Amino acid sequence: MDDVVKQVLATETFLGSSSHVSPKITASSSSSSSSSWLLLCCKLSILFLAFAESGRNYGVSATIFTFINSCSYGVAVGLQQNTNLLLLENGGFQLPVGVTQAVSAPAGWSGRFWGRTGCNFDANGLGKCVTGDCGGVLECNGAGGAPPATLVQVVVGDGVPDQYDVSLVNGYNLPLQIAASGGTGSCGTAGCISNLNTKCPPALQVANNGVVVACNSACDAFNQPQYCCKGYYNTPGTCPPTPYSEDFKSACPMAWTYAFDTVNTTYTCSGASYTITFCPAAAPAPGTNSASPPYSSSPPSPPAPPSETPGPGSEPSGPAESPTYGSGGESWATALSPPPIWCFLLISSLATLIASSQL
């Protein structure tokens, strides 16, 4: 938009060199009136195109998620889109130790990311992971990961802010965090950087060859409605935190720990890119980032458009401050004749062109 404003000012300067040569412009001068309308119509046309292009680009812009493996072991990333949305990276890819990979998600995309551990795949991408497996393949192709798995959940905004969180509702398998960069809003860092596998209660442990490799949620471990917030327990009032979810929250205060967790859970951010780090070395201390409420049933209202400061040639806000043109002190309203028909035709043609290109 800044570039467009510069074009408007450049147009004004260019046209001003011919249409405002003389300061003695009067309402009776038809040539001066036409020149003034030429200036205004050109400026309106440029702004009209700018707002239309801005709206079109806003809906198709992409958000970048950069994955970093800071673990001492390889991770296979899983990506699952929500129903009828674009499949990203065929649903999965290898992320060796110390490797970074960026993934682009379009506006309106939502889904989840997770890390799979203990994976072995052949040259055809067939194999198995000890945790987070998605059917014995490297490319999950839309399938979710088997719990327990630490999840990153995201909603890429389409005219509204992004939403994101880290969830332990389906258990935990490795530490991770998601951090926003360059955005505005409640752009906190969400995650669980603690190694819950070393603190997992015996009843929730998942072991492989005698080693704890993941920690179940109480819901998955016991399949009881009071732990899964189902049936009678399907409201915040009837499904409070349990000792198990409280242990998760104590270790990972910036993550969802059960269905109705509302403390330091979901964040909202506009215009950001995101970094998802497996086994992050450090994260912000609890309470240093503000959090937004969890997902609501309706999307956030789009931000109000910025107000524009009137510039040269803008319509005055009131009679007392109306600019004058010419030696007679005529106001903007009386100094110009009615707009010529070509001005209406120009803007109408632009509107038709833009509407047809967006179909």
Secondary structure in CASP SS format (residue, H / E / C, confidence):
PFRMAT SS
TARGET T0000
AUTHOR 0000-0000-0000
METHOD secondary structure of the structure
MODEL  1
M C 1.00
D H 1.00
D H 1.00
V H 1.00
V H 1.00
K H 1.00
Q H 1.00
V H 1.00
L H 1.00
A H 1.00
T H 1.00
E H 1.00
T H 1.00
F H 1.00
L H 1.00
G H 1.00
S H 1.00
S H 1.00
S H 1.00
H C 1.00
V C 1.00
S C 1.00
P C 1.00
K C 1.00
I C 1.00
T C 1.00
A C 1.00
S C 1.00
S C 1.00
S H 1.00
S H 1.00
S H 1.00
S H 1.00
S H 1.00
S H 1.00
S H 1.00
W H 1.00
L H 1.00
L H 1.00
L H 1.00
C H 1.00
C H 1.00
K H 1.00
L H 1.00
S H 1.00
I H 1.00
L H 1.00
F H 1.00
L H 1.00
A H 1.00
F H 1.00
A H 1.00
E H 1.00
S H 1.00
G H 1.00
R H 1.00
N H 1.00
Y H 1.00
G H 1.00
V H 1.00
S C 1.00
A E 1.00
T E 1.00
I E 1.00
F E 1.00
T E 1.00
F E 1.00
I E 1.00
N E 1.00
S C 1.00
C C 1.00
S C 1.00
Y C 1.00
G C 1.00
V E 1.00
A E 1.00
V E 1.00
G E 1.00
L E 1.00
Q E 1.00
Q E 1.00
N C 1.00
T C 1.00
N C 1.00
L C 1.00
L C 1.00
L C 1.00
L C 1.00
E H 1.00
N H 1.00
G H 1.00
G E 1.00
F E 1.00
Q E 1.00
L E 1.00
P C 1.00
V C 1.00
G C 1.00
V C 1.00
T E 1.00
Q E 1.00
A E 1.00
V E 1.00
S E 1.00
A E 1.00
P E 1.00
A C 1.00
G C 1.00
W C 1.00
S E 1.00
G E 1.00
R E 1.00
F E 1.00
W E 1.00
G E 1.00
R E 1.00
T E 1.00
G C 1.00
C C 1.00
N E 1.00
F E 1.00
D C 1.00
A C 1.00
N C 1.00
G C 1.00
L E 1.00
G E 1.00
K E 1.00
C C 1.00
V C 1.00
T E 1.00
G C 1.00
D C 1.00
C C 1.00
G C 1.00
G C 1.00
V E 1.00
L C 1.00
E C 1.00
C C 1.00
N C 1.00
G C 1.00
A C 1.00
G C 1.00
G C 1.00
A C 1.00
P C 1.00
P C 1.00
A C 1.00
T C 1.00
L E 1.00
V E 1.00
Q E 1.00
V E 1.00
V E 1.00
V C 1.00
G C 1.00
D C 1.00
G C 1.00
V C 1.00
P C 1.00
D E 1.00
Q E 1.00
Y E 1.00
D E 1.00
V E 1.00
S E 1.00
L C 1.00
V C 1.00
N C 1.00
G C 1.00
Y E 1.00
N C 1.00
L C 1.00
P C 1.00
L E 1.00
Q E 1.00
I E 1.00
A E 1.00
A E 1.00
S E 1.00
G C 1.00
G C 1.00
T E 1.00
G E 1.00
S E 1.00
C C 1.00
G C 1.00
T C 1.00
A E 1.00
G E 1.00
C E 1.00
I C 1.00
S C 1.00
N C 1.00
L H 1.00
N H 1.00
T H 1.00
K C 1.00
C C 1.00
P C 1.00
P H 1.00
A H 1.00
L H 1.00
Q E 1.00
V E 1.00
A E 1.00
N E 1.00
N C 1.00
G C 1.00
V E 1.00
V E 1.00
V E 1.00
A E 1.00
C E 1.00
N C 1.00
S C 1.00
A H 1.00
C H 1.00
D H 1.00
A H 1.00
F H 1.00
N C 1.00
Q C 1.00
P H 1.00
Q H 1.00
Y H 1.00
C H 1.00
C C 1.00
K C 1.00
G H 1.00
Y H 1.00
Y H 1.00
N C 1.00
T C 1.00
P C 1.00
G C 1.00
T C 1.00
C C 1.00
P C 1.00
P C 1.00
T C 1.00
P H 1.00
Y H 1.00
S H 1.00
E H 1.00
D H 1.00
F H 1.00
K H 1.00
S H 1.00
A H 1.00
C C 1.00
P C 1.00
M C 1.00
A C 1.00
W E 1.00
T C 1.00
Y C 1.00
A C 1.00
F C 1.00
D C 1.00
T C 1.00
V C 1.00
N C 1.00
T C 1.00
T C 1.00
Y E 1.00
T E 1.00
C E 1.00
S E 1.00
G C 1.00
A C 1.00
S E 1.00
Y E 1.00
T E 1.00
I E 1.00
T E 1.00
F E 1.00
C C 1.00
P C 1.00
A C 1.00
A C 1.00
A C 1.00
P C 1.00
A C 1.00
P C 1.00
G C 1.00
T C 1.00
N C 1.00
S C 1.00
A C 1.00
S C 1.00
P C 1.00
P C 1.00
Y C 1.00
S C 1.00
S C 1.00
S C 1.00
P C 1.00
P C 1.00
S C 1.00
P C 1.00
P C 1.00
A C 1.00
P C 1.00
P C 1.00
S C 1.00
E C 1.00
T C 1.00
P C 1.00
G C 1.00
P C 1.00
G C 1.00
S C 1.00
E C 1.00
P C 1.00
S C 1.00
G C 1.00
P H 1.00
A H 1.00
E H 1.00
S C 1.00
P C 1.00
T E 1.00
Y E 1.00
G C 1.00
S C 1.00
G C 1.00
G C 1.00
E E 1.00
S E 1.00
W H 1.00
A H 1.00
T H 1.00
A H 1.00
L C 1.00
S C 1.00
P C 1.00
P C 1.00
P C 1.00
I H 1.00
W H 1.00
C H 1.00
F H 1.00
L H 1.00
L H 1.00
I H 1.00
S H 1.00
S H 1.00
L H 1.00
A H 1.00
T H 1.00
L H 1.00
I H 1.00
A H 1.00
S H 1.00
S H 1.00
Q C 1.00
L C 1.00
END
